[in-house]
Every structure is written in structure tokens, then in C-alpha cells.
Amino acid sequence: MIIRAKAPLRLGLAGGGTDVSPYSDEYGGAILNVTIDMYAYCTIDTGCEDKIIFETKDRKEFNSFEIKDCLQLDGNLDLHKGVYNRIIKDYNGGIPLGLKMITYSDAPAGSGLGSSSTLVVAMVKAFVEWLNLPLGEYEIAMLAYEIEREDVGLSGGKQDQYAATFGGFNYMEFYNDKKVIVNPLRIKNWIKDELESSMVLFYTGASRSSAAIIDEQKKNTTTKIEKTIDAMHELKKSSVEMKEAILKGDVNEFANILGRSWIEKKKTAKSISNPMIENIYDSAINAGALAGKVSGAGGGGFMIFVVDPVNKLEVVETLNDFDGRVMNFHFSEGGCHGWKIFKNENVKKAEINNNLIRSYNN
């Protein structure tokens, strides 16, 4: 049997960083994000009964293990191992499973689109589909969060797992004790079309370690650096204001909030921006962009710009002069989903069809 799953990547629009502890635990966080038609994919082949095989097509990594109930985390494909370990321990009674798991993503790690967390969601969803696990959206997102942040130990927030699981436009609230509330937004079609027409997504070509940036932000929050705390409060406020602007279809206000939040975001950690990012940003603004920001933790990856649609081509041409590329995208509606393919049944159907064709031809 073959099991496949896919989960959408997301654009962080406002409030980024307020979903990270200790800020979210002490003050409560708020995020506005939207998923796009770029995905992380997972395929599980259950025909490999005596081995555990992991393969990443995009990163060109391959690992094979003797079948066991727990794989050692050693820095090599730890996310894959972490998902396997937790599923076996919590949902399969400690009984190991033989399998071949193949993954890849439409965006590289460190892109700022939540690619690592989205991949974990896709892997979890594949196991949910395979083992018929009774897990809803909140349970899948929380399990993915715990695997990545607690089991594997990678720093980060919670928005990526919930965005990938729920999909679409979401206003999310984060509190202590891992409490998360996802509020799906009902956006009119003309507003979605206007936002898509007014946005440019640019990949800088430089990936970065989001964990290092987030660790700096967490340190500044823990030590009560006033500049950082005030900036985080403003970021949280901007998510509420942007939600209202989007629901009303006010793209100019959307751009104003995006620009202000980028200024505040840079106050939370020194490594969020750099000369390369500032050069790209200034060039886009001079070409006619209204505002912009880095998606995700910062330091590189993808940048979002808001433009008047009639000036979009000029901004795109300016960005194409840099060592990166403009990416076409559309907003996506659904979150993660999975499906099964029964190989033997497909073979049997093919044989029946072939026999029918032969009989007809004769």
C-alpha cells in the first residue's frame, strides 16, 4: 500500500514571533497568516517490511535502518526519526513498523515559509492516514509541534504547524500551557484576487537558520529587553489591525501595517535583517513597492512586497536583477490531507482493463 500526504506552506503576514515562548506564555501571542499553493509532500510505502528507509528527494539524503521501535536522533534526518519514534511510541503500542518514507518540499529549508514544520505535518498526516488514527486538526498540529520543538529540540513557534494543518487565511491566538485558538477568516473572493494581484513573492536565494534568530529573540524576551518587548507588543497589535484591513479589502492599509510591522520586527533581534535584505527592500520600494517584509524569522529566505498592480512589472524587473527569483503563487484553501493507493487493486484493475481491450480487439 502507498500512502501520500501533502501540507501547504504559509506566508507570515503579521504578528510573527509572538507565537514563540516565553512571550506567548506571558503576554499571549497573535498571528495572521495564509497558506499558498506550495507544499511539503510525504509518501510512505508499506511494502518494505524488514527495513526503515528515509529518503529526501530535495535534499538528496538517504538512510536505512534495521527495524526497531526507536531511532537515535543524531542530527541526520531527525525530523523523520522524530515522527517515526512518536508514532510508534504513542500510537502503535511500541510495535515497530517497516516502511520506506520519501519526502520533498516545494521550498528549501530556511526559506521563511515554514517548510520544516510543514514537512512534519505532512509526515504525521501520512501516518494518520495509514494507521487510521483518530486525530483532528488541532491534535495533528500539536503533535507536529511537540515532535519538532520538544522531541527533536528545534527552536521555533507554533504558527507553522497550525497553518499547514488548517490551511487558508487564519488569525491565530497563542497562550500558555500550549493553548492555541485558530480563527479561520472568511475572505471575499474579490479581496483575495486583489491581494494576490498586489503581492510579489521573492526568494532571496539565501537560506538561514531560523532557530538561531528565534533563540536571540527568546533571550531578549526572557531578559526583559524593553526594546524587544515593546516591539513584540506592536507586532501582536499589527495582526489585529491587519485582520481588519483584509476583511474590509483595504489593501493600502494592509501595506501600511506590513511596512510598520517590518520596522518593529527588526527590533526583536539583530540578525533578522542584513545588508543584502536591506538592499533588496530599498530597491523594491524605489521601483514602486508600497511596503515589504521578510516572511518568517528573518535573515533570508522569502520576502513579500505589496505593490499597486499597475506597478507590479517594474518591481518584478527590479527584483530580477538580484541573485534570486520571483515566485508566482496563489492562496490555497485547504490544509493538510492524505490518501491511500492500494497497489494490488490497481494492478488487478489494470489486468482487467487489458483483458477487456484484448477481447474487444479480437
Buried (B, 14 or more C-beta within 10 A) or exposed (E): EBBBBBBBBBBBBBBBBBBBBEBBBEBBBBBBBBBBEBBBBBBBBBEBEEEBBBBBEBEEEEBEBEEEBEBEBEEEBBBBBBBBBBBBEEBBEEEBBBBBBBBBBBBBBBBBBBBBBBBBBBBBBBBBBBBEBEBEBBBBBBBBBBBBBEBBEBBBBBBBBBBBBBBBBBBBBBBEEBEBEBEEBEBEEEBBEBBBEBBBBBBBEBBBBBBBBBBBBBEBBEEEBEEBBEBBBBBBBBBBBBBEBBBEBBBEBBBBBBBBBBEBBBBBBEBBBBEBBEEBBEBBBEBBBBBBBBBBBBBBBBBBBBBBEEBBEBBBEBBEEBEBEBBEBEBBEEBBBBEBEEEEEEEEEEEEEEEEEEEEEE
